[in-house]
Amino acid sequence: AQTVTQSQPEMSVQEAETVTLSCTYDTSESDYYLFWYKQPPSRQMILVIRQEAYKQQNATENRFSVNFQKAAKSFSLKISDSQLGDAAMYFCAYRSTGANSKLTFGKGITLSVRP
Amino acid sequence: DAGVIQSPRHEVTEMGQEVTLRCKPISGHNSLFWYRQTMMRGLELLIYFNNNVPIDDSGMPEDRFSAKMPNASFSTLKIQPSEPRDSAVYFCASNTVEGGTGNTIYFGEGSWLTVV
């Protein structure tokens, strides 16, 4: 079974600075999808970024980018120019390919942004 | 397009009462997931459906929980009888493998359940 590990429960960043959130996973599959979801205090789960394992290029969405290291099974999220609205819980998630596959989440990391 | 729609958003009920949570997936999505989030356990998958058929219900905690998907646009999660330890945020999510979203699962806003 696949597992997702987020070892840092909390992180803090100064506004306008850059922060990196770590995630590792364990799988025997060669093709899969990785995701970062953001959960603000409203509890809504918001997709931040997605990475297909077969793509070598790291995904980027505006201020959010990932460092995907397939061999190391590492998938970190970098937030540049941090904003107060980035304060939230962030979840790393894994999904196998195929219609009948579920999303496996890490335990999440709480990010606070200092003004 | 409307996202995943859940109701009720908030519910407070007394122990022993029946609770029904509802979900309307995104139109055209053929997979539907029910997740539960608590402080202790984090995000847990309870059950998921593909083309209205339950694929994996191994996450359903016990017989008090049941889920149905009578058609492609509606699903329910029922707890009967409810207990205080069922207090959590329940998320419904949906997905399709077709189109550019490829395997991305979209979540509803969640149903906050408090059992007193």
gemmi code that builds the backbone of each chain (N, CA, C; Angstrom):
import gemmi

chains = {
    "A": [
        ("ALA", (0.845, -1.194, 0.000), (0.000, 0.000, 0.000), (0.880, 1.244, 0.000)),
        ("GLN", (0.340, 2.278, -0.610), (1.093, 3.516, -0.674), (0.960, 4.289, 0.631)),
        ("THR", (2.011, 4.960, 1.003), (1.975, 5.834, 2.183), (2.557, 7.183, 1.823)),
        ("VAL", (2.068, 8.200, 2.506), (2.542, 9.565, 2.306), (2.958, 10.116, 3.660)),
        ("THR", (4.136, 10.677, 3.735), (4.673, 11.159, 5.002), (4.994, 12.643, 4.926)),
        ("GLN", (4.411, 13.380, 5.846), (4.770, 14.782, 6.018), (5.301, 14.885, 7.441)),
        ("SER", (6.584, 14.998, 7.577), (7.207, 14.865, 8.894), (7.192, 16.154, 9.705)),
        ("GLN", (6.978, 17.284, 9.051), (6.963, 18.557, 9.773), (5.512, 18.921, 10.086)),
        ("PRO", (5.125, 18.984, 11.343), (3.724, 19.318, 11.642), (3.414, 20.801, 11.458)),
        ("GLU", (4.431, 21.646, 11.647), (4.207, 23.086, 11.560), (5.407, 23.771, 10.935)),
        ("MET", (5.110, 24.866, 10.230), (6.179, 25.722, 9.726), (5.695, 27.163, 9.748)),
        ("SER", (6.665, 28.061, 9.765), (6.339, 29.478, 9.788), (7.231, 30.191, 8.780)),
        ("VAL", (6.674, 31.204, 8.143), (7.446, 31.958, 7.146), (7.105, 33.436, 7.272)),
        ("GLN", (8.077, 34.275, 6.987), (7.839, 35.713, 6.980), (7.166, 36.094, 5.668)),
        ("GLU", (6.243, 37.000, 5.750), (5.580, 37.477, 4.542), (6.615, 37.907, 3.508)),
        ("ALA", (6.362, 37.557, 2.248), (7.212, 37.879, 1.096), (8.424, 36.947, 0.957)),
        ("GLU", (8.649, 36.106, 1.951), (9.764, 35.164, 1.857), (9.303, 33.863, 1.189)),
        ("THR", (10.255, 32.961, 1.025), (9.993, 31.662, 0.401), (10.041, 30.562, 1.444)),
        ("VAL", (9.157, 29.600, 1.303), (9.119, 28.463, 2.221), (8.946, 27.176, 1.427)),
        ("THR", (9.526, 26.112, 1.928), (9.415, 24.797, 1.279), (8.816, 23.797, 2.249)),
        ("LEU", (7.767, 23.126, 1.802), (7.094, 22.103, 2.606), (7.484, 20.734, 2.059)),
        ("SER", (7.868, 19.845, 2.954), (8.401, 18.556, 2.534), (7.340, 17.458, 2.510)),
        ("CYS", (7.552, 16.502, 1.635), (6.669, 15.345, 1.541), (7.449, 14.185, 0.935)),
        ("THR", (7.326, 13.031, 1.522), (7.875, 11.826, 0.920), (6.766, 10.796, 0.826)),
        ("TYR", (6.956, 9.836, -0.047), (5.928, 8.820, -0.246), (6.596, 7.489, -0.538)),
        ("ASP", (5.828, 6.461, -0.403), (6.344, 5.121, -0.655), (5.395, 4.418, -1.609)),
        ("THR", (5.933, 3.888, -2.677), (5.127, 3.167, -3.651), (6.014, 2.249, -4.458)),
        ("SER", (5.401, 1.213, -4.993), (6.114, 0.320, -5.908), (5.684, 0.570, -7.347)),
        ("GLU", (4.805, 1.517, -7.544), (4.306, 1.818, -8.879), (5.257, 2.760, -9.600)),
        ("SER", (5.200, 2.723, -10.910), (6.074, 3.591, -11.696), (5.329, 4.815, -12.219)),
        ("ASP", (4.022, 4.696, -12.313), (3.237, 5.821, -12.801), (2.151, 6.155, -11.784)),
        ("TYR", (2.020, 7.432, -11.482), (1.074, 7.859, -10.446), (0.966, 9.371, -10.512)),
        ("TYR", (0.123, 9.912, -9.634), (-0.060, 11.354, -9.543), (0.212, 11.811, -8.109)),
        ("LEU", (0.740, 13.011, -8.008), (0.981, 13.617, -6.701), (0.311, 14.983, -6.657)),
        ("PHE", (-0.177, 15.334, -5.503), (-0.935, 16.573, -5.353), (-0.534, 17.291, -4.060)),
        ("TRP", (-0.699, 18.590, -4.076), (-0.716, 19.390, -2.860), (-2.074, 20.083, -2.783)),
        ("TYR", (-2.721, 19.896, -1.619), (-3.989, 20.561, -1.352), (-3.779, 21.542, -0.204)),
        ("LYS", (-4.499, 22.646, -0.279), (-4.480, 23.662, 0.772), (-5.814, 23.631, 1.493)),
        ("GLN", (-5.762, 23.694, 2.822), (-6.991, 23.733, 3.606), (-6.946, 24.922, 4.553)),
        ("PRO", (-7.598, 26.021, 4.196), (-7.669, 27.193, 5.085), (-8.612, 26.906, 6.241)),
        ("PRO", (-8.755, 27.849, 7.166), (-9.633, 27.629, 8.323), (-11.073, 27.274, 7.943)),
        ("SER", (-11.514, 27.664, 6.781), (-12.864, 27.298, 6.336), (-13.013, 25.799, 6.115)),
        ("ARG", (-11.890, 25.092, 6.077), (-11.839, 23.630, 5.922), (-12.026, 23.172, 4.475)),
        ("GLN", (-12.246, 24.082, 3.567), (-12.378, 23.659, 2.177), (-11.049, 23.126, 1.665)),
        ("MET", (-11.065, 22.060, 0.908), (-9.865, 21.457, 0.339), (-9.662, 22.035, -1.058)),
        ("ILE", (-8.579, 22.771, -1.219), (-8.326, 23.481, -2.470), (-7.088, 22.892, -3.131)),
        ("LEU", (-7.232, 22.484, -4.369), (-6.075, 21.945, -5.094), (-5.081, 23.065, -5.386)),
        ("VAL", (-3.831, 22.852, -5.012), (-2.789, 23.844, -5.253), (-2.014, 23.505, -6.518)),
        ("ILE", (-1.588, 22.252, -6.621), (-0.731, 21.879, -7.730), (-0.744, 20.377, -7.907)),
        ("ARG", (-0.486, 19.922, -9.119), (-0.523, 18.496, -9.443), (0.705, 18.134, -10.260)),
        ("GLN", (1.218, 16.932, -10.026), (2.391, 16.457, -10.764), (2.136, 15.040, -11.263)),
        ("GLU", (2.350, 14.811, -12.538), (2.294, 13.455, -13.071), (3.685, 12.835, -12.973)),
        ("ALA", (3.757, 11.628, -12.484), (5.057, 11.007, -12.223), (5.868, 10.776, -13.487)),
        ("TYR", (5.194, 10.622, -14.622), (5.923, 10.338, -15.860), (6.557, 11.601, -16.442)),
        ("LYS", (6.196, 12.752, -15.895), (6.766, 14.002, -16.384), (7.986, 14.378, -15.545)),
        ("GLN", (9.084, 14.643, -16.222), (10.294, 15.024, -15.501), (10.259, 16.488, -15.070)),
        ("GLN", (9.528, 17.280, -15.829), (9.486, 18.703, -15.520), (8.643, 18.947, -14.281)),
        ("ASN", (9.165, 19.769, -13.378), (8.432, 20.103, -12.168), (7.259, 21.028, -12.482)),
        ("ALA", (6.113, 20.746, -11.850), (4.927, 21.564, -12.066), (5.082, 22.920, -11.391)),
        ("THR", (4.466, 23.917, -11.997), (4.485, 25.283, -11.462), (3.122, 25.904, -11.667)),
        ("GLU", (2.641, 26.596, -10.627), (1.392, 27.337, -10.694), (1.618, 28.675, -9.993)),
        ("ASN", (1.935, 29.678, -10.772), (2.166, 31.022, -10.228), (3.256, 30.974, -9.158)),
        ("ARG", (2.925, 31.301, -7.905), (3.949, 31.344, -6.852), (4.275, 29.971, -6.272)),
        ("PHE", (3.556, 28.962, -6.724), (3.721, 27.613, -6.191), (4.467, 26.738, -7.187)),
        ("SER", (5.456, 26.032, -6.716), (6.180, 25.102, -7.567), (6.554, 23.887, -6.726)),
        ("VAL", (6.856, 22.798, -7.424), (7.240, 21.584, -6.713), (8.649, 21.191, -7.124)),
        ("ASN", (9.281, 20.446, -6.231), (10.540, 19.783, -6.528), (10.262, 18.289, -6.442)),
        ("PHE", (10.094, 17.674, -7.590), (9.724, 16.265, -7.672), (10.982, 15.451, -7.937)),
        ("GLN", (11.331, 14.614, -6.989), (12.494, 13.736, -7.108), (11.980, 12.293, -7.085)),
        ("LYS", (11.766, 11.735, -8.273), (11.103, 10.433, -8.349), (11.924, 9.330, -7.692)),
        ("ALA", (13.200, 9.321, -7.941), (14.039, 8.256, -7.386), (14.062, 8.307, -5.856)),
        ("ALA", (14.056, 9.489, -5.330), (14.061, 9.674, -3.883), (12.661, 9.622, -3.294)),
        ("LYS", (11.641, 9.573, -4.148), (10.234, 9.573, -3.725), (9.966, 10.766, -2.816)),
        ("SER", (10.343, 11.917, -3.354), (10.191, 13.161, -2.618), (9.399, 14.146, -3.472)),
        ("PHE", (8.533, 14.918, -2.810), (7.643, 15.829, -3.546), (7.414, 17.051, -2.662)),
        ("SER", (8.295, 18.024, -2.747), (8.184, 19.197, -1.877), (7.506, 20.346, -2.606)),
        ("LEU", (6.874, 21.187, -1.829), (6.155, 22.348, -2.356), (6.882, 23.613, -1.945)),
        ("LYS", (7.192, 24.457, -2.911), (7.829, 25.734, -2.638), (6.825, 26.842, -2.878)),
        ("ILE", (6.688, 27.697, -1.869), (5.811, 28.859, -1.986), (6.703, 30.097, -1.988)),
        ("SER", (6.673, 30.822, -3.069), (7.486, 32.026, -3.201), (6.658, 33.253, -2.863)),
        ("ASP", (7.340, 34.312, -2.380), (6.650, 35.565, -2.075), (5.409, 35.286, -1.215)),
        ("SER", (5.626, 34.645, -0.089), (4.513, 34.209, 0.759), (3.591, 35.369, 1.119)),
        ("GLN", (2.315, 35.066, 1.118), (1.289, 36.054, 1.453), (0.493, 35.582, 2.668)),
        ("LEU", (-0.132, 36.533, 3.337), (-0.901, 36.190, 4.538), (-1.976, 35.152, 4.224)),
        ("GLY", (-2.514, 35.225, 3.017), (-3.555, 34.283, 2.613), (-3.051, 32.873, 2.374)),
        ("ASP", (-1.741, 32.695, 2.405), (-1.197, 31.349, 2.248), (-1.258, 30.562, 3.549)),
        ("ALA", (-1.535, 31.238, 4.640), (-1.611, 30.544, 5.928), (-2.739, 29.521, 5.885)),
        ("ALA", (-2.393, 28.287, 6.132), (-3.369, 27.198, 6.005), (-2.682, 25.897, 6.380)),
        ("MET", (-3.472, 24.822, 6.321), (-2.897, 23.497, 6.415), (-2.681, 22.995, 4.987)),
        ("TYR", (-1.551, 22.343, 4.764), (-1.223, 21.839, 3.432), (-1.065, 20.322, 3.495)),
        ("PHE", (-1.742, 19.662, 2.575), (-1.696, 18.205, 2.527), (-1.046, 17.757, 1.224)),
        ("CYS", (-0.155, 16.814, 1.366), (0.431, 16.129, 0.220), (-0.403, 14.866, -0.009)),
        ("ALA", (-0.625, 14.514, -1.269), (-1.469, 13.352, -1.555), (-0.952, 12.587, -2.760)),
        ("TYR", (-1.235, 11.298, -2.750), (-0.790, 10.369, -3.802), (-2.007, 9.688, -4.397)),
        ("ARG", (-1.959, 9.497, -5.707), (-3.020, 8.721, -6.340), (-2.436, 7.877, -7.448)),
        ("SER", (-2.821, 6.620, -7.467), (-2.437, 5.736, -8.560), (-3.167, 6.144, -9.826)),
        ("THR", (-2.708, 5.689, -10.960), (-3.450, 5.909, -12.193), (-4.622, 4.942, -12.232)),
        ("GLY", (-5.580, 5.222, -13.078), (-6.735, 4.346, -13.177), (-7.943, 4.923, -12.483)),
        ("ALA", (-9.102, 4.561, -12.994), (-10.347, 5.149, -12.501), (-10.658, 4.726, -11.078)),
        ("ASN", (-10.291, 3.516, -10.710), (-10.690, 3.003, -9.400), (-9.597, 3.170, -8.363)),
        ("SER", (-8.964, 4.304, -8.354), (-7.896, 4.523, -7.388), (-8.282, 5.640, -6.426)),
        ("LYS", (-7.840, 5.507, -5.205), (-8.180, 6.476, -4.178), (-7.020, 7.432, -3.954)),
        ("LEU", (-7.314, 8.508, -3.249), (-6.313, 9.517, -2.898), (-5.834, 9.232, -1.478)),
        ("THR", (-4.529, 9.083, -1.316), (-3.948, 8.846, 0.003), (-3.255, 10.116, 0.465)),
        ("PHE", (-3.615, 10.587, 1.654), (-3.101, 11.854, 2.169), (-2.019, 11.657, 3.218)),
        ("GLY", (-1.126, 12.633, 3.303), (-0.256, 12.753, 4.458), (-1.032, 13.398, 5.595)),
        ("LYS", (-0.368, 13.565, 6.738), (-1.053, 14.114, 7.910), (-1.186, 15.631, 7.867)),
        ("GLY", (-0.510, 16.250, 6.936), (-0.651, 17.689, 6.781), (0.375, 18.481, 7.566)),
        ("ILE", (0.581, 19.714, 7.114), (1.476, 20.639, 7.804), (0.774, 21.980, 7.916)),
        ("THR", (0.849, 22.566, 9.099), (0.238, 23.864, 9.318), (1.253, 24.958, 9.034)),
        ("LEU", (0.934, 25.805, 8.075), (1.827, 26.895, 7.704), (1.271, 28.210, 8.244)),
        ("SER", (2.074, 28.924, 8.986), (1.690, 30.262, 9.424), (2.574, 31.277, 8.715)),
        ("VAL", (2.011, 32.438, 8.434), (2.723, 33.504, 7.742), (2.781, 34.721, 8.655)),
        ("ARG", (3.987, 35.165, 8.955), (4.191, 36.304, 9.864), (4.196, 37.599, 9.077)),
        ("PRO", (3.413, 38.574, 9.500), (3.372, 39.853, 8.758), (4.623, 40.677, 8.999)),
    ],
    "B": [
        ("ASP", (-18.769, 26.063, -14.121), (-19.411, 24.820, -13.656), (-19.466, 24.801, -12.139)),
        ("ALA", (-20.562, 24.263, -11.609), (-20.669, 24.137, -10.167), (-19.706, 23.066, -9.701)),
        ("GLY", (-19.185, 23.265, -8.502), (-18.302, 22.266, -7.931), (-19.106, 21.179, -7.258)),
        ("VAL", (-18.447, 20.420, -6.409), (-19.112, 19.392, -5.625), (-19.955, 20.096, -4.556)),
        ("ILE", (-21.206, 19.703, -4.473), (-22.120, 20.377, -3.548), (-22.513, 19.426, -2.429)),
        ("GLN", (-22.295, 19.876, -1.206), (-22.632, 19.058, -0.045), (-23.667, 19.767, 0.820)),
        ("SER", (-24.492, 18.961, 1.444), (-25.434, 19.513, 2.415), (-25.688, 18.477, 3.513)),
        ("PRO", (-25.972, 18.920, 4.723), (-25.889, 20.296, 5.182), (-24.436, 20.729, 5.379)),
        ("ARG", (-24.194, 22.003, 5.485), (-22.832, 22.471, 5.760), (-22.478, 22.252, 7.223)),
        ("HIS", (-23.461, 22.444, 8.066), (-23.256, 22.247, 9.503), (-24.454, 21.497, 10.067)),
        ("GLU", (-24.172, 20.552, 10.960), (-25.261, 19.853, 11.631), (-24.851, 19.524, 13.043)),
        ("VAL", (-25.748, 19.849, 13.977), (-25.566, 19.468, 15.367), (-26.725, 18.555, 15.713)),
        ("THR", (-26.415, 17.385, 16.223), (-27.460, 16.426, 16.522), (-27.173, 15.733, 17.835)),
        ("GLU", (-28.193, 15.120, 18.378), (-28.019, 14.421, 19.640), (-27.628, 12.965, 19.392)),
        ("MET", (-26.861, 12.449, 20.294), (-26.453, 11.056, 20.228), (-27.666, 10.163, 20.034)),
        ("GLY", (-27.543, 9.214, 19.145), (-28.623, 8.282, 18.889), (-29.498, 8.650, 17.697)),
        ("GLN", (-29.371, 9.887, 17.255), (-30.175, 10.322, 16.119), (-29.544, 9.863, 14.802)),
        ("GLU", (-30.393, 9.797, 13.784), (-29.902, 9.462, 12.447), (-29.415, 10.735, 11.755)),
        ("VAL", (-28.293, 10.621, 11.076), (-27.727, 11.741, 10.324), (-27.589, 11.321, 8.868)),
        ("THR", (-28.024, 12.176, 7.970), (-27.845, 11.922, 6.537), (-27.119, 13.098, 5.906)),
        ("LEU", (-25.994, 12.804, 5.309), (-25.214, 13.805, 4.586), (-25.403, 13.565, 3.101)),
        ("ARG", (-25.486, 14.649, 2.361), (-25.793, 14.541, 0.937), (-24.703, 15.145, 0.076)),
        ("CYS", (-24.610, 14.632, -1.124), (-23.561, 15.097, -2.033), (-24.034, 15.047, -3.471)),
        ("LYS", (-23.729, 16.110, -4.192), (-23.948, 16.143, -5.635), (-22.579, 16.330, -6.276)),
        ("PRO", (-22.101, 15.338, -7.005), (-20.772, 15.465, -7.621), (-20.798, 16.427, -8.797)),
        ("ILE", (-19.646, 16.748, -9.297), (-19.541, 17.579, -10.490), (-20.133, 16.808, -11.669)),
        ("SER", (-20.930, 17.493, -12.464), (-21.582, 16.849, -13.591), (-20.549, 16.208, -14.523)),
        ("GLY", (-20.794, 14.959, -14.869), (-19.880, 14.258, -15.772), (-18.815, 13.450, -15.058)),
        ("HIS", (-18.643, 13.680, -13.766), (-17.674, 12.892, -13.005), (-18.274, 11.527, -12.687)),
        ("ASN", (-17.442, 10.491, -12.812), (-17.974, 9.154, -12.591), (-17.405, 8.455, -11.363)),
        ("SER", (-16.545, 9.135, -10.624), (-16.059, 8.584, -9.360), (-16.445, 9.533, -8.232)),
        ("LEU", (-16.870, 8.962, -7.116), (-17.271, 9.767, -5.969), (-16.679, 9.164, -4.716)),
        ("PHE", (-16.171, 10.037, -3.848), (-15.456, 9.633, -2.645), (-16.078, 10.313, -1.432)),
        ("TRP", (-16.133, 9.582, -0.321), (-16.481, 10.153, 0.967), (-15.262, 10.044, 1.888)),
        ("TYR", (-14.830, 11.196, 2.403), (-13.728, 11.264, 3.353), (-14.228, 11.833, 4.670)),
        ("ARG", (-13.528, 11.467, 5.737), (-13.800, 12.030, 7.053), (-12.508, 12.635, 7.592)),
        ("GLN", (-12.623, 13.791, 8.211), (-11.438, 14.440, 8.777), (-11.648, 14.714, 10.259)),
        ("THR", (-10.751, 14.200, 11.074), (-10.734, 14.472, 12.500), (-9.318, 14.854, 12.911)),
        ("MET", (-9.205, 15.474, 14.077), (-7.879, 15.858, 14.575), (-7.034, 14.618, 14.825)),
        ("MET", (-7.668, 13.590, 15.347), (-6.909, 12.393, 15.736), (-6.442, 11.588, 14.532)),
        ("ARG", (-7.309, 11.428, 13.557), (-7.032, 10.497, 12.457), (-6.697, 11.172, 11.134)),
        ("GLY", (-6.849, 12.495, 11.096), (-6.588, 13.176, 9.826), (-7.668, 12.865, 8.806)),
        ("LEU", (-7.274, 12.792, 7.545), (-8.219, 12.532, 6.461), (-8.284, 11.037, 6.182)),
        ("GLU", (-9.470, 10.476, 6.323), (-9.659, 9.054, 6.092), (-10.671, 8.846, 4.966)),
        ("LEU", (-10.352, 7.929, 4.058), (-11.308, 7.561, 3.030), (-12.292, 6.568, 3.619)),
        ("LEU", (-13.578, 6.894, 3.521), (-14.597, 5.995, 4.047), (-15.054, 4.996, 2.984)),
        ("ILE", (-15.397, 5.540, 1.808), (-15.921, 4.703, 0.730), (-15.782, 5.454, -0.570)),
        ("TYR", (-15.649, 4.715, -1.672), (-15.751, 5.397, -2.943), (-16.487, 4.555, -3.966)),
        ("PHE", (-17.090, 5.279, -4.892), (-17.931, 4.704, -5.936), (-17.317, 5.005, -7.307)),
        ("ASN", (-17.519, 4.087, -8.222), (-17.198, 4.349, -9.614), (-18.401, 3.932, -10.442)),
        ("ASN", (-18.884, 4.855, -11.253), (-20.107, 4.604, -12.024), (-21.237, 4.085, -11.128)),
        ("ASN", (-21.379, 4.727, -9.983), (-22.453, 4.473, -9.011), (-22.288, 3.160, -8.250)),
        ("VAL", (-21.243, 2.427, -8.492), (-21.020, 1.140, -7.832), (-19.967, 1.318, -6.739)),
        ("PRO", (-20.248, 0.836, -5.520), (-19.226, 0.942, -4.474), (-18.024, 0.060, -4.797)),
        ("ILE", (-16.848, 0.660, -4.792), (-15.625, -0.059, -5.148), (-14.885, -0.529, -3.896)),
        ("ASP", (-14.820, 0.327, -2.917), (-14.061, 0.005, -1.707), (-14.731, 0.681, -0.525)),
        ("ASP", (-15.289, -0.114, 0.365), (-15.911, 0.454, 1.567), (-15.163, 0.017, 2.824)),
        ("SER", (-13.927, -0.366, 2.653), (-13.157, -0.869, 3.792), (-12.896, 0.199, 4.839)),
        ("GLY", (-13.055, 1.450, 4.471), (-12.840, 2.530, 5.422), (-14.059, 2.882, 6.250)),
        ("MET", (-15.181, 2.298, 5.940), (-16.399, 2.573, 6.718), (-16.188, 1.991, 8.110)),
        ("PRO", (-16.302, 2.834, 9.127), (-15.883, 2.411, 10.477), (-16.691, 1.259, 11.054)),
        ("GLU", (-17.961, 1.236, 10.829), (-18.775, 0.162, 11.404), (-20.149, 0.176, 10.765)),
        ("ASP", (-20.969, -0.767, 11.208), (-22.277, -0.936, 10.560), (-23.191, 0.260, 10.724)),
        ("ARG", (-22.855, 1.150, 11.604), (-23.701, 2.337, 11.778), (-23.593, 3.266, 10.564)),
        ("PHE", (-22.564, 3.076, 9.786), (-22.342, 3.920, 8.613), (-22.791, 3.182, 7.357)),
        ("SER", (-23.498, 3.908, 6.485), (-23.874, 3.337, 5.199), (-23.846, 4.451, 4.155)),
        ("ALA", (-23.552, 4.085, 2.935), (-23.506, 5.059, 1.845), (-24.190, 4.479, 0.624)),
        ("LYS", (-24.851, 5.365, -0.111), (-25.536, 4.951, -1.325), (-25.256, 5.953, -2.437)),
        ("MET", (-25.353, 5.466, -3.639), (-25.270, 6.342, -4.805), (-26.305, 5.851, -5.808)),
        ("PRO", (-27.542, 6.306, -5.669), (-28.621, 5.794, -6.507), (-28.518, 6.215, -7.974)),
        ("ASN", (-27.826, 7.322, -8.230), (-27.623, 7.758, -9.608), (-26.349, 8.578, -9.693)),
        ("ALA", (-26.006, 8.986, -10.896), (-24.706, 9.642, -11.117), (-24.609, 11.023, -10.502)),
        ("SER", (-25.723, 11.586, -10.043), (-25.685, 12.958, -9.558), (-26.023, 13.082, -8.083)),
        ("PHE", (-26.035, 11.976, -7.351), (-26.436, 12.074, -5.958), (-25.883, 10.920, -5.146)),
        ("SER", (-25.412, 11.267, -3.932), (-24.953, 10.239, -3.013), (-25.300, 10.666, -1.590)),
        ("THR", (-25.501, 9.675, -0.733), (-25.753, 9.949, 0.676), (-24.824, 9.132, 1.554)),
        ("LEU", (-24.497, 9.708, 2.683), (-23.768, 9.010, 3.741), (-24.634, 9.102, 4.994)),
        ("LYS", (-24.993, 7.946, 5.517), (-25.917, 7.915, 6.639), (-25.227, 7.321, 7.867)),
        ("ILE", (-25.508, 7.914, 9.006), (-25.002, 7.393, 10.280), (-26.217, 7.161, 11.173)),
        ("GLN", (-26.376, 5.906, 11.596), (-27.528, 5.563, 12.423), (-27.188, 4.375, 13.308)),
        ("PRO", (-27.203, 4.544, 14.624), (-27.367, 5.797, 15.367), (-26.049, 6.556, 15.483)),
        ("SER", (-26.114, 7.848, 15.577), (-24.895, 8.654, 15.673), (-24.343, 8.639, 17.104)),
        ("GLU", (-23.027, 8.813, 17.210), (-22.332, 8.843, 18.485), (-21.412, 10.062, 18.520)),
        ("PRO", (-21.068, 10.549, 19.702), (-20.177, 11.723, 19.790), (-18.862, 11.533, 19.030)),
        ("ARG", (-18.333, 10.338, 18.979), (-17.054, 10.117, 18.279), (-17.196, 10.227, 16.765)),
        ("ASP", (-18.416, 10.362, 16.273), (-18.623, 10.580, 14.844), (-18.463, 12.048, 14.464)),
        ("SER", (-18.301, 12.897, 15.443), (-18.123, 14.328, 15.166), (-16.869, 14.528, 14.329)),
        ("ALA", (-17.049, 15.191, 13.196), (-15.952, 15.345, 12.238), (-16.432, 16.225, 11.097)),
        ("VAL", (-15.510, 16.498, 10.191), (-15.894, 17.112, 8.923), (-15.919, 16.003, 7.887)),
        ("TYR", (-17.022, 15.894, 7.194), (-17.186, 14.853, 6.173), (-17.115, 15.519, 4.797)),
        ("PHE", (-16.194, 15.034, 3.992), (-16.012, 15.583, 2.658), (-16.502, 14.593, 1.610)),
        ("CYS", (-17.151, 15.153, 0.609), (-17.457, 14.415, -0.594), (-16.549, 14.962, -1.689)),
        ("ALA", (-16.106, 14.094, -2.569), (-15.222, 14.518, -3.649), (-15.561, 13.721, -4.903)),
        ("SER", (-15.248, 14.300, -6.055), (-15.527, 13.579, -7.294), (-14.404, 13.769, -8.296)),
        ("ASN", (-14.459, 12.942, -9.323), (-13.337, 12.872, -10.251), (-13.769, 12.209, -11.554)),
        ("THR", (-13.081, 12.564, -12.625), (-13.202, 11.809, -13.853), (-11.814, 11.690, -14.449)),
        ("VAL", (-11.561, 10.599, -15.108), (-10.250, 10.438, -15.719), (-10.205, 11.047, -17.101)),
        ("GLU", (-11.338, 11.504, -17.581), (-11.384, 12.058, -18.916), (-11.071, 13.546, -18.885)),
        ("GLY", (-10.598, 14.038, -20.000), (-10.348, 15.473, -20.077), (-9.035, 15.875, -19.466)),
        ("GLY", (-8.773, 17.137, -19.461), (-7.472, 17.624, -19.028), (-7.211, 17.561, -17.558)),
        ("THR", (-8.232, 17.312, -16.760), (-8.016, 17.318, -15.314), (-7.343, 16.043, -14.834)),
        ("GLY", (-7.332, 15.043, -15.678), (-6.661, 13.766, -15.450), (-6.371, 13.354, -14.018)),
        ("ASN", (-7.290, 12.703, -13.392), (-7.074, 12.121, -12.076), (-7.075, 13.117, -10.935)),
        ("THR", (-7.446, 14.346, -11.168), (-7.562, 15.289, -10.062), (-8.903, 15.083, -9.377)),
        ("ILE", (-8.880, 15.006, -8.065), (-10.091, 14.835, -7.277), (-10.483, 16.183, -6.707)),
        ("TYR", (-11.739, 16.558, -6.907), (-12.247, 17.855, -6.454), (-13.160, 17.645, -5.255)),
        ("PHE", (-12.968, 18.480, -4.262), (-13.684, 18.336, -3.003), (-14.819, 19.336, -2.855)),
        ("GLY", (-15.862, 18.905, -2.152), (-16.880, 19.824, -1.696), (-16.382, 20.599, -0.496)),
        ("GLU", (-17.232, 21.474, 0.020), (-16.829, 22.329, 1.135), (-16.913, 21.621, 2.476)),
        ("GLY", (-17.445, 20.421, 2.484), (-17.492, 19.641, 3.714), (-18.772, 19.850, 4.501)),
        ("SER", (-19.117, 18.835, 5.257), (-20.250, 18.904, 6.193), (-19.691, 18.732, 7.604)),
        ("TRP", (-19.866, 19.786, 8.414), (-19.364, 19.749, 9.790), (-20.428, 19.093, 10.654)),
        ("LEU", (-20.101, 17.951, 11.222), (-21.058, 17.236, 12.059), (-20.599, 17.262, 13.505)),
        ("THR", (-21.511, 17.660, 14.372), (-21.261, 17.619, 15.821), (-22.349, 16.780, 16.446)),
        ("VAL", (-21.950, 15.744, 17.150), (-22.900, 14.871, 17.852), (-22.710, 15.090, 19.347)),
        ("VAL", (-23.766, 15.538, 20.005), (-23.654, 15.865, 21.444), (-24.408, 14.839, 22.290)),
    ],
}
model = gemmi.Model(1)
for chain_id, residues in chains.items():
    chain = gemmi.Chain(chain_id)
    for i, (resn, *xyz) in enumerate(residues, 1):
        res = gemmi.Residue()
        res.name, res.seqid = resn, gemmi.SeqId(i, " ")
        for name, pos in zip(("N", "CA", "C"), xyz):
            atom = gemmi.Atom()
            atom.name, atom.element = name, gemmi.Element(name[0])
            atom.pos, atom.b_iso = gemmi.Position(*pos), 0.0
            res.add_atom(atom)
        chain.add_residue(res)
    model.add_chain(chain)
structure = gemmi.Structure()
structure.add_model(model)
structure.setup_entities()
